[in-house]
Each structure stands twice: as structure tokens, then as C-alpha cells.
Amino acid sequence: MSNRVTLKDIAREAGVHVSTVSRALDPNSNISLTNEVSSRVRKAAKKLGYRPNRLAAGLRTNRSMSIGVMIPDIANTMFPPIVRGIESVLEPLGYATIVVNTDNDPDREHRLTEVLRERGVDGIINVAAMRSDPGLSNVVDQGTPVVTLNRRLDQSPIPYVVSDEKSGINLILKHLFELGHRSVGHIAGPKEFSTGNARAMAYKEACEQLGLAESSTVISYAKSFDETEGQRCVLELLQNCPTITAIVCANDRLAFGAYLGLQAEGLSIPEDVSVTGFNDMPMLDLVRPKMTTIRVQKFEAGRASAELLLKSIRGDNHGAVGTVLPVELKVRDSTSEPRETPD
């Protein structure tokens, strides 16, 4: 069994000092070298079959070069583009991502947070955070940088990357209003998540600004962001307000459930009831009717969160930092004018 190739071996092969080899092979090095020297070192490393010893490097730098990524639902197709965005920033710098699934369970989230910390991750990107999570603040206080993505904590200095929830809901309601809808229901997400709460608050505010009557703009709160709850909530809306001609859903999966519930009641989309989603999940345009929704920047959000976390790891983040990404209305086939425009 051959001995492991060392930096000294590469330095000897390339004809440079060991410190030069170290800088040339470190993607995070801020010390520039000439292209000729860097190229010569990398070629020597490849020729000798060099593999970096991450464990030894971690002992020297107190860094594991690993990042924890916590997602709430591994089966949700919204999250792979987010993870790809995160990796597009971290992988070229030599970081590995450790992805864990919380199932939106607070106890599981706290347990997995400790698992990641025990593994020595350099930071955590939490896509599963709730509005109130003292444990997450404790993690930061104990020295592990954290960024929340897609969701944020209330009144917390923890950096976050979110979509413009208010703008998205305003775009949807304006679209429905212009089509002639005056009785519009909302299937809201769980209140304990910033996405559910912010979109519900934006819905109430937008309805008031448009002059829609409170009696014809009812809300049903889902217990989770999934199809089963969407189906339950749409039946609740129909029972509480039979005159509804359009339903604004807090995410696409709730809208899928609304599709199922309306169809089970013998109602057509959009002829009887228009339905909208939020997020624009991958392959959403394959659903029939094609869903009108709000497109959020998933890959870009992943990139932004990784860049924000790196700043925290390097100590470049000073105070609360929030990134709010713009959204876009995607009009498809699930919305149309109501059968009869109310007087």
C-alpha cells in the first residue's frame, strides 16, 4: 500500500515552496498566485494522485468544510432546485452539504440540529424554521452560524432569504379581481410558519384594499402544506361561503388538494371556481388544468442563502441581514372570468 501523497511531495514535483502548494490548492485562499504557478501545482497534484486530507485540514483550521441543510419535506419537488443553488456556491469552494429532513416536526428539527453540530458543520442553512424557535437562536449564540431560507423567525437577528410574499399575493388577487371575481377564498398555510402567516396577512390586506367584502373573503387555515389539507380546506370554504368563485392557495400542494376537493364536488376548474397556487413547483405545467401560480426564485434563493452563510462563517455579517427575492405571476389555465359576474 503506497504512502499518502503530501503537500511536500507536490512542492518537490512542481518546484515551489510548500506554502505555495497550500495556497494554490485552497479554493478559499485570498492570496493570489500567477496562473502559471497555480496551473503547475494543480498538474503536479493530479499527476501524483493527491487527495486532500479533510480531517487533518479541519484540525488545523477548526473547519470541517461541511454545511448542514435542513429541509422540511424531502419529497417536495420545490426543494431540489434550492439545494442545487446552495451547492453551486459551496461545492467549488470545497464544501460538502449534509442534507437532513425534518418532516416539519419541531422535535425532529432540534434533534437533527444537534446531530449536525456533533458532526462539526461550519454552518447551517435551515429551510424548515418556524416563526418562533429559541433553540435556533441558542445554536447561533453557541457559535454555529445559521441562515434561514424560504422561512424566517419573528424578531430575530438570524439572517434570512425569503420570497416577496406580499407582492405575490397582491399579484394573484389583482389578477382575479381584474377577471371579475368578487368572492374569493383563501386556503392559508399553517400560522406557525412565516410563509403561511405572511401570505394570510397579505391576503387580508389586499382584499381590504380592493374593497372586497369580508363576508365573501373567507379563510381556511391548513394544518400542513399538503394535498390532504388542501382538499379538507376547500370543502370548508365551500361550506362557509357557497358563492366563492375563486380560491387563492398558500402553496401549490394546497392548490392540488383544492383541485381534488372541487372535482369531488362536481365542480370544474376554472369554469366554476378559479384556483391559484404559490411557488411554481417543477413540472407544475403538466397538471391539468395548468395552474396559475406565483413563481419564486428557488435556485437563486439557494445561492443567496449559501453566500449569506459564508459571510457569517467569515465574520463579515454585521447585524440582521434580510434578502427578499422578487416573484413573478404565471398565468395559466386554472383561472378565468367567473360564470356570472356579481352585481
PyMOL commands that set and color helices and strands:
alter all, ss='L'
color gray80, all
select helices_A, chain A and resi 7-14+18-25+35-48+54-61+79-93+106-118+134-141+165-179+194-210+214-216+227-240+252-264+284-286+298-314
alter helices_A, ss='H'
color red, helices_A
select strands_A, chain A and resi 66-71+96-101+123-126+146-149+160-163+184-188+219-221+246-249+274-276+293-295+322-325+328-330
alter strands_A, ss='S'
color yellow, strands_A
deselect
rebuild
show_as cartoon
